[in-house]
């Protein structure tokens, strides 16, 4: 895939279309854009996932409170500002 195959709106928004979606079955699916060469100026871009590469996830006991985010770093809890 070439960058020029994607629509350009003051820049190519490749990273804007990457996500991870969490399903009710406890698995996480990565979603990414794939494009083929435009034909007569018409773009051909779609979003894909690979269900066979889903990741098993589970909830934890840590929560975010206010403007702070809690995360783990090794065995210690680290408090990060959201700003």
C-alpha positions in Angstrom: 0.0 0.0 0.0 1.3 3.5 -0.8 0.6 6.6 1.1 -0.7 8.4 -2.1 -3.5 5.8 -2.3 -5.1 7.4 0.8 -7.3 10.5 0.7 -5.3 13.7 1.6 -7.1 16.3 3.8 -4.2 18.6 4.8 -2.2 15.4 5.4 -2.6 11.7 5.2 -4.6 10.4 8.2 -3.2 6.9 8.3 -2.8 6.7 12.1 -6.3 8.2 12.7 -7.8 5.0 11.5 -6.1 2.5 13.7 -8.0 1.2 16.7 -8.6 -1.6 19.1 -12.2 -2.7 19.7 -13.2 -4.8 22.6 -15.9 -7.4 22.1 -18.3 -9.0 24.6 -16.5 -12.3 24.3 -13.5 -10.8 26.1 -11.3 -10.4 23.0 -9.7 -7.3 21.6 -9.5 -6.8 17.8 -7.1 -4.4 16.1 -8.6 -2.5 13.2 -6.6 -0.9 10.4 -7.0 0.8 7.0 -6.0 -0.9 3.7 -6.1 0.9 0.4 -5.6 0.0 -3.3 -4.6 2.3 -6.1 -7.3 4.9 -6.9 -9.1 4.5 -10.2 -10.1 7.7 -12.1 -9.6 9.8 -8.9 -11.8 7.5 -6.8 -10.2 6.1 -3.7 -10.6 2.5 -2.6 -10.0 2.3 1.1 -11.5 0.0 3.7 -11.1 -1.1 7.3 -10.0 -4.6 8.2 -9.3 -6.8 11.2 -7.8 -10.3 11.7 -10.2 -12.2 14.0 -7.8 -15.1 14.2 -5.3 -12.8 15.9 -7.6 -11.5 18.6 -6.1 -10.9 22.0 -7.8 -12.3 25.2 -8.4 -9.5 27.7 -9.9 -9.2 31.1 -10.8 -6.4 33.4 -8.7 -5.3 36.3 -9.4 -3.7 39.6 -7.7 -0.3 38.9 -10.0 2.7 38.0 -9.4 6.2 36.8 -10.5 9.0 39.0 -11.0 12.6 37.8 -8.2 13.8 35.5 -5.7 11.1 36.5 -5.0 7.8 34.9 -3.7 4.8 36.9 -1.3 2.3 35.3 1.1 -0.3 36.4 4.8 0.0 35.9 6.5 -3.2 37.0 5.0 -3.9 40.4 4.3 -0.2 41.4 1.2 1.9 40.7 1.9 5.1 38.8 -0.4 8.1 38.7 -0.4 10.0 35.4 -2.0 13.4 34.7 -4.3 13.3 31.7 -3.0 16.8 30.8 
